[in-house]
């Protein structure tokens, strides 16, 4: 079995960030929007560093203007994921890009995304769940609006709340209210931390936001006591090695801490983050982990088991995905 056909679980995927550049370019042409500056000569996304990446990302999102745009986007993203063996995916969805945080508009966008997810499950065999996401560099008030959208629309499809964006804006505690809102509504919680902010940012996020998963989290490796705490509490890291390498959050694949974290007992998972921006797929992530650390099918089976256990889904869905992974629940 090739790594491409190996069934996989992905927990850390930004829906807009997974948009193929050809899809965004096509929308821009349909709507007469000039975003030619965000592409390189080969038609891929072009950016200089993380801050510029955020600007290019947000420029691409200007083409996504209607619920039907997001329906088409969801189908395109899930088709690509399914072609790389993903059988269960969780996508970060931002109300800021879906109606500007207006609750009624958000419901319309969400309905289109959820309808596409149902179609993809029927035709492609991939299950999608949504994690509503506040954007950190938009500020705490915007995150409160996102959390309200999450709380008002949680259910079979919307199962989690999180925060993405530039983690160097503010401290985790500044955003605690949005996480409290989501928690009280019964949503599962995750948050980006430790991609850039180091161990202190990971520690504060765990303490102040009381999340059960951390997006990236690799900066925590520099603090052995924190690594031990993460392992003991079973906090799951949504690790995106290819993203970390391309954005220079680590020096290269050989210095990526995912193997050290796993060896220390931390539950780690593997995802692509914003795959076309980072020239990666889930297949390529597996291939590079094999080449770099010698990981094989048993290692990837363990990664997928950890990811499925940490998935923000109901138990019936978990059991169905386990069958697709050919796993048995212990």
ZAMARGU-4260 file (C-alpha; in steps of 0.2 Angstrom, whole numbers, plus 5000, padded with zeros to 4 digits):
<rodrens>
0) 5000/5000/5000 | 5007/5017/4995 | 5006/5032/5007 | 4994/5040/4996 | 4981/5027/4997
5) 4984/5024/5016 | 4968/5030/5025 | 4972/5046/5036 | 4964/5058/5048 | 4968/5076/5047
10) 4964/5088/5061 | 4972/5104/5056 | 4966/5111/5040 | 4961/5129/5036 | 4947/5128/5023
15) 4951/5145/5014 | 4970/5141/5016 | 4967/5124/5007 | 4960/5133/4991 | 4969/5127/4976
20) 4977/5143/4968 | 4968/5139/4951 | 4952/5139/4960 | 4955/5156/4968 | 4962/5163/4951
25) 4946/5157/4943 | 4935/5165/4955 | 4945/5181/4953 | 4942/5181/4935 | 4924/5177/4936
30) 4922/5193/4948 | 4934/5204/4939 | 4945/5205/4955 | 4963/5209/4952 | 4974/5198/4964
35) 4987/5194/4952 | 5000/5200/4964 | 4998/5185/4975 | 5003/5172/4962 | 5020/5167/4956
40) 5025/5164/4938 | 5019/5146/4939 | 5002/5151/4946 | 5006/5146/4964 | 5004/5157/4979
45) 5019/5169/4982 | 5024/5177/4999 | 5040/5182/5008 | 5037/5177/5026 | 5023/5173/5039
50) 5017/5191/5040 | 5016/5192/5021 | 5008/5175/5020 | 4994/5181/5031 | 4991/5196/5019
55) 4991/5184/5004 | 4979/5173/5012 | 4967/5187/5016 | 4969/5193/4998 | 4964/5176/4992
60) 4949/5176/5003 | 4942/5192/4995 | 4936/5181/4980 | 4925/5171/4992 | 4910/5181/4992
65) 4895/5170/4992 | 4889/5154/5001 | 4890/5146/4984 | 4908/5151/4982 | 4911/5142/4999
70) 4901/5127/4993 | 4912/5125/4978 | 4928/5128/4988 | 4923/5114/5001 | 4920/5102/4987
75) 4937/5106/4979 | 4946/5105/4995 | 4938/5088/5000 | 4942/5081/4983 | 4960/5085/4985
80) 4960/5078/5003 | 4951/5062/4998 | 4964/5060/4983 | 4977/5059/4997 | 4968/5046/5007
85) 4960/5057/5020 | 4944/5049/5027 | 4941/5061/5041 | 4945/5080/5041 | 4942/5094/5052
90) 4942/5111/5044 | 4944/5128/5052 | 4930/5140/5047 | 4930/5158/5050 | 4914/5169/5051
95) 4925/5184/5047 | 4927/5177/5029 | 4909/5171/5029 | 4897/5186/5031 | 4909/5197/5041
100) 4903/5189/5057 | 4884/5193/5054 | 4875/5178/5062 | 4862/5177/5049 | 4874/5177/5035
105) 4885/5165/5044 | 4871/5153/5044 | 4869/5154/5025 | 4887/5151/5022 | 4888/5137/5034
110) 4873/5128/5026 | 4882/5129/5009 | 4898/5121/5017 | 4888/5108/5027 | 4879/5103/5011
115) 4895/5101/5001 | 4902/5090/5016 | 4887/5079/5014 | 4889/5077/4996 | 4908/5074/4998
120) 4904/5060/5011 | 4892/5052/4999 | 4903/5053/4983 | 4921/5053/4990 | 4920/5044/5006
125) 4927/5058/5017 | 4919/5065/5032 | 4921/5083/5037 | 4918/5092/5053 | 4919/5111/5056
130) 4929/5121/5069 | 4924/5139/5070 | 4939/5150/5071 | 4942/5167/5078 | 4957/5176/5070
135) 4969/5182/5083 | 4976/5197/5075 | 4958/5204/5072 | 4957/5206/5090 | 4947/5199/5105
140) 4931/5207/5101 | 4931/5199/5083 | 4935/5183/5092 | 4920/5185/5103 | 4909/5187/5088
145) 4916/5171/5080 | 4913/5162/5097 | 4895/5168/5097 | 4893/5161/5079 | 4900/5145/5084
150) 4889/5144/5100 | 4873/5148/5090 | 4877/5135/5076 | 4885/5120/5085 | 4878/5103/5081
155) 4882/5088/5070 | 4893/5098/5059 | 4900/5112/5070 | 4909/5103/5084 | 4923/5114/5090
160) 4930/5132/5092 | 4948/5138/5090 | 4959/5153/5087 | 4971/5155/5072 | 4981/5170/5065
165) 4996/5179/5071 | 4999/5171/5089 | 5011/5186/5093 | 4996/5198/5094 | 4991/5199/5113
170) 4992/5185/5126 | 4980/5170/5127 | 4971/5177/5142 | 4965/5192/5131 | 4954/5180/5122
175) 4948/5170/5136 | 4930/5176/5135 | 4928/5169/5118 | 4934/5152/5124 | 4923/5153/5139
180) 4908/5156/5128 | 4912/5142/5117 | 4915/5130/5132 | 4898/5135/5140 | 4890/5130/5123
185) 4897/5113/5124 | 4910/5115/5110 | 4927/5106/5110 | 4942/5118/5111 | 4959/5120/5101
190) 4970/5135/5099 | 4986/5139/5088 | 5001/5141/5099 | 5019/5138/5099 | 5022/5140/5081
195) 5031/5156/5084 | 5028/5160/5103 | 5038/5147/5111 | 5035/5137/5126 | 5028/5152/5136
200) 5014/5154/5124 | 5010/5136/5124 | 5010/5136/5143 | 4999/5151/5144 | 4987/5144/5131
205) 4984/5128/5141 | 4982/5138/5157 | 4971/5153/5152 | 4961/5145/5138 | 4959/5127/5144
210) 4960/5119/5127 | 4962/5100/5124 | 4972/5102/5108 | 4985/5114/5103 | 4988/5119/5084
215) 5007/5117/5081 | 5013/5117/5099 | 5031/5113/5093 | 5039/5128/5103 | 5034/5119/5119
220) 5049/5106/5116 | 5061/5119/5123 | 5053/5117/5141 | 5055/5099/5147 | 5043/5102/5162
225) 5030/5108/5149 | 5032/5093/5138 | 5029/5082/5153 | 5014/5092/5158 | 5007/5090/5140
230) 5010/5072/5140 | 5002/5069/5157 | 4987/5079/5153 | 4985/5071/5136 | 4984/5087/5127
235) 4985/5083/5108 | 4997/5093/5096 | 4990/5096/5079 | 5008/5096/5071 | 5010/5102/5053
240) 5028/5098/5049 | 5028/5104/5031 | 5021/5121/5035 | 5034/5123/5049 | 5048/5119/5037
245) 5042/5131/5023 | 5038/5145/5035 | 5055/5143/5043 | 5048/5140/5060 | 5061/5126/5061
250) 5077/5125/5051 | 5072/5109/5042 | 5064/5092/5042 | 5079/5085/5051 | 5077/5097/5066
255) 5058/5096/5067 | 5054/5091/5085 | 5039/5080/5081 | 5049/5064/5084 | 5056/5070/5101
260) 5038/5076/5106 | 5031/5059/5102 | 5045/5050/5111 | 5042/5060/5126 | 5024/5053/5127
265) 5015/5068/5119 | 5000/5064/5108 | 5005/5070/5091 | 4995/5071/5075 | 5000/5076/5057
270) 4991/5089/5046 | 4995/5100/5031 | 4988/5117/5038 | 4987/5127/5022 | 4993/5114/5009
275) 4994/5123/4993 | 5003/5138/5001 | 5016/5126/5008 | 5017/5114/4993 | 5012/5099/5003
280) 4999/5085/5004 | 4995/5072/5017 | 5004/5060/5006 | 5020/5071/5006 | 5019/5073/5025
285) 5020/5054/5027 | 5033/5052/5014 | 5044/5065/5022 | 5041/5058/5040 | 5047/5041/5033
290) 5062/5048/5024 | 5067/5059/5039 | 5063/5048/5054 | 5061/5031/5047 | 5042/5031/5052
295) 5032/5017/5043 | 5014/5010/5043 | 5014/5006/5061 | 5019/5023/5066 | 5006/5031/5055
300) 4993/5019/5061 | 4997/5025/5079 | 4996/5044/5073 | 4979/5041/5065 | 4973/5032/5081
305) 4978/5047/5091 | 4970/5059/5079 | 4954/5049/5079 | 4953/5048/5098 | 4956/5067/5098
310) 4943/5071/5084 | 4929/5083/5088 | 4915/5071/5083 | 4902/5060/5090 | 4905/5042/5095
315) 4895/5035/5080 | 4906/5045/5068 | 4922/5040/5077 | 4917/5021/5075 | 4913/5023/5057
320) 4929/5032/5053 | 4938/5018/5063 | 4931/5005/5051 | 4938/5015/5037 | 4955/5016/5046
325) 4954/4997/5049 | 4956/5001/5068 | 4948/4994/5083 | 4944/5004/5098 | 4953/4998/5113
</rodrens>
